[in-house]
Amino acid sequence: MKQQLREQLKRQLKADRQIVVAAFQADGMPEKLLRSLRQSVDAVLATAWQAAALPADTALVGVGGYGRGELYPHSDVDLLILLGRAPDHDTRARLEELVQLLWDLGLEIGHSIRTVDECLSESQADITVQTSLLEARLVCGDAALFAELQRRYDAAMDPQAFFQAKVLEMRQRHAKYEDTAFSLEPNCKESPGGLRDLQVILWLAKAAGLASSWRTLATGGLITQTEAKQLMEKERAFKDIRVRLHLHAGRREDRLVFDIQTALAETLGLQATGSGANMRRASEYLMQRYYWAAKTVTQLNTILLQNIEERLFPPSGVALPINERFNELNGFIDIADDDTFARTPSAMLEIFVLMTERPALKGMTARATRALWHERFKIDTAFRQDPRNRALFLRILQAPVGIIHALRRMNDLSVLGRYLPNFRKIVGQMQHDLFHVYTVDQHILMVVRNMRRFTMPEHAHEYPFCSQLMANFPQPWLLYLGALFHDIAKGRGGDHSKLGTVDAAQFCHDHGLSAEDSELVVFLVENHLTMSQVAQKQDLSDPDVVAAFAKLAKDERHLTALYLLTVADIRGTSPKVWNAWKGKLLEDLYRITLRVLGGEPPSADRELKNRQQEALATLRLYGLPPDAHEALWKQLDVAYFLRHDASDIAWQTRALYDRLGSATPVVKCRLAPIGEGLQVAVYVKDQADLFARICGYFDRKNFSILDAKIHTTRHGYALDTFLVTEQSFANSYRDIINLIEHELAELLVSQAALPAPGRGRLSRLSRSFPIQPTVDLRPDERGQYYLLSVAANDRTGLLYAIANVLTKYKINLHTAKVMTLGERVEDVFLVDGAALNNTRLQLQLETELLEALKV
C-alpha cells in the first residue's frame, strides 16, 4: 500500500510539473508557475499527511518561500510540523515515515518538528526562524493549533528589534556581495537590489503591522502607486529570471553566471546585434536590463526602509534650516517643501553640493530621496545648459571631501546619467575583456575613487609616490574629470579613447574651463591607455622609446596627470590586475621621462654609467674587493646594464664574481625588491632549450612568471633573471627560495628531455568569453631584433608552450614582458634568430605559435 502511494504521488508530481513548465514556456508568466508548483506540492503533501494518520493535534505548516505561496522549480520545500504536545514513540515513528516518504518523492524538504512553545523560543533566539515563521501558512492539519501559534507569535513580535536585526543582516549580506548590484555575475536572489531586498521590505512592513503587499504599502502611504507599480514590475522580472535559471541549470541556481547569460537572454527573445568590434551580445542586453532593475530596487528600497524606520522610530529632532530650500533633520538633509525640486530644479544638484560641504550629514531623508527620484526627469537639455547648474556640477567635483559619495549617490538616483547623457548609456554596460570585473559606469566611479584616495592622508601608505605627486598637483579636480570621461565612449564602436575626447572637449567648453585646463582633460582621455602600453610592452632601456613618450607627455604636468590616471585606472579594473611589478614599470617610466623633460637627453651611455656607479656603491657596502666586479662585467654588454636595475646588477655580481667559469649551474633566489614575488637568477653555460626548461619548471610549480630578462655573456654563458610570484610565497618564502635554488640547479644539470607542453585548462570565465589568439611578429625600428607580441586567454603552461615553439625554431630570446590582465595575457618578447630571416620559416613559426595558444 505504501509503495503504491509513493509511486502514485511521484507520478502526480512529475505530471503536474511537466504541465506547469510547459505552460510557463508558452505564456512566460512566472507568478503562475510559482503558484501552480506550490499548489501541486500542497496537494501531494495533503495526501501524504492524511496517509500518515498523525494525532489530531498536529499541523503541517509551510514556512519561508513555500509558506509565502511561491515555489521555484528547484527550491526547497520548507516545512514546520507543528505538535500540540511532545510526541510519543508511535508519533515519532509516523513522523519519520512521513519525512522519508517526502524525500522518496524527490521533494527537497527542509523541515523542523516543534511545539508552539518551542517555535516561540527558537524564534526569539534566531532571527532566521523568526523570519520564516512570519510567512507561515497552514497546509493541512489542526487549524486551531496553527491559529494559536500565529496569535502567540504576533504577541511576542517586537517590530523595532526585528527591524534592527533584519537591517543588520541585510548590510552583512550586501557586504558579502561587495555592496554592489553591478558585479558581472550577480545573484538574482541575494545580491543588492535583488529579490531578497524586496522580501526584506515586505517582512519589515508585515512585522510592524503596516502592510503585507506592495499595494497595501501604497494605500498605507509608505510608497506611491507609481513606486508600487515599479516594484511589482521589477519583482516579476527577477522572478522570471530566477525561474529560467532553475529550468536551464536543472537545479537550484540563482547566479547569473557567464555560462548561462546568453542562453537565458535568448529564451527572453533577446538577440545579438552588430558584428566585430561593434557587436553587442544578447547577454549584454539582458544584463543591462538586470542592472537597471536592480538599481531601481536599491533606490526604492532605501526610501521604504527610511519610511518604515520613521514609523517605528518617530523622529524626535527639530528641523534646522540650512537655507530656504533645505533643512537638516536628525542628521539627514531634507527638503523644506514637498515641491522644492519641482519649483527649483537646480536644487537637484545643490543637494549634493550641500552634502559635500557638510560631511556630517548621513544622507537624505526618504522624503528628499523620493522627491528627487520623481523629479529627475526635469534634468533636460535646458537644465544642462543653465549656467547655474553647470557651476553647481563643477562645485561637486571641486569639493574638498565627499566627491565620490556624491557621484555614487547621483548615479544611484540616475541624476548623473541625466546630467551627462553619454554617461547614462554606459550605466550597467558589461565589459567582456576578461579583466574588468565591473560594469563601465562602476569602473569609472572606481577610478575616480582611486584618484581621490591619492589625496587622503589616511591612504598615503597604499601608494606613497602617487600620494606625494597628488599633494603637489594643482587643481586635482581636473584629474577627476579626466577619470569621469576616460571610458565614457565604451560600447559605441571604434576607439573609445578618441570618441571620448569629443565628449570631454564639449563638457569643458560648456562649463567654461580655460583652454589650458580643457587641453589637459582631453589629453588624459585620449591617452589614458598609452602609458601602461609603453611601460608594459616596450623596452624602457631604449632611448628612442623614452624620447617618443616624452614628446607625447609634453611637460611635467601632463606626465604626472597621466601617471596618476594610469595607476588609478589599472587598479579600478579588478583586484587581480594590479601588482607591484606593474607599479614599478610605470614608476620607472615616469622617472626616466621626467629626467628627459627636465632637459637631460635620453642617453644610453649616461644611463649605463649611472647604473654601474650605483651598483658599485652597493657592492662596497658588502666589503667586496674594489676589483671584484671587473672580470664579470667584461663579459656583459651594454644591453645587460640598461635592462637591469643597479640593485639587480649588484646582487648578481655579488653572487657570480668568483664563479665566472662555473661548470655547474648557479641558481640564486631572493625576495623581489619591489615587495612582491621572488627574483630568480640563473647562470649556466648557454643551451638552446634553457628558457623552455626554466619555464617548464616554474609551470610545474604553479609559479606565475611576471618578467624575464634573458642575457648571453660574451664568453657563452646565459645570465637569465625571472620575476615569479605565487600566493604562498609570503608564508614560507625561505623554504621556497631554498627549494628553487636546489631543484632548478639539479634540473639544469640533468638535461632531461623536455616534456610535451600540456594544453592546460581555461577558467570558466575564459570558456564563456574566449579570445581569438593573435601573434604579431615584426622587426624593431633598428632592424636589429624582432618584437613578438601574443595575446590569448590565460591558462597554466601557456608560457612554456610558447617557449617550446621558440626552442624548436632556434629563436634567441632577449627579454620577455609577461602582462596578465585578469583572464587575458598580452606578452611581448624581444627575439632574434636565423629563422626570422626566412619568410617561409617565419610563417611556420607564427602558425605554430597560434596553435600553441589555442586550447
Secondary structure, DSSP 8 states (H G I E B T S, - for coil): -HHHHHHHHHHHHHHHHHHHHHHHHHH--HHHHHHHHHHHHHHHHHHHHHHHT--TTEEEEE-HHHHHT---TT--EEEEEEESS---HHHHHHHHHHHHHHHHTT--EEEEEEEHHHHHHHHHH-HHHHHHHHT-EEEEE-HHHHHHHHHHHHHH--HHHHHHHHHHHHHHHHHHTTT-S-BSS-BTTTSTTSHHHHHHHHHHHHHTTS-SSHHHHHHTTSS-HHHHHHHHHHHHHHHHHHHHHHHHHTS---B--HHHHHHHHHHTT---BS-GGG-B-HHHHHHHHHHHHHHHHHHHHHHHHHHHHHHHS------EESSSSEEEETTEEEESSTTHHHH-TTHHHHHHHHHHH-TT--EE-HHHHHHHHHHGGG-SHHHHH-HHHHHHHHHHHH-SS-HHHHHHHHHHTTHHHHHSHHHHHTTT----SSS--B-HHHHHHHHHHHHHHTT-GGGTTTSHHHHHHHHT-S-THHHHHHHHHTTTTTTSSS-HHHHHHHHHHHHHHHTT--HHHHHHHHHHHHHTTHHHHHHHHS-TT-HHHHHHHHHHH-SHHHHHHHHHHHHHHHHTT-TTT--HHHHHHHHHHHHHHHHHHTT----HHHHHHHHHHHHHHHHHHTT--TTTTHHHHHT--HHHHHHS-HHHHHHHHHHHTT-TT-SS-EEEEEE-TTSSSEEEEEEEE--TTHHHHHHHHHHHTT-EEEEEE--B-TTSEEEEEEEEE-TTHHHHHHHHHHHHHHHHHHHHHHT------------HHHHHS----EEEEEE-TTSSSEEEEEEEE--TTHHHHHHHHHHHTT-EEEEEEEEEETTEEEEEEEEE-GGGG-HHHHHHHHHHHHHHH--
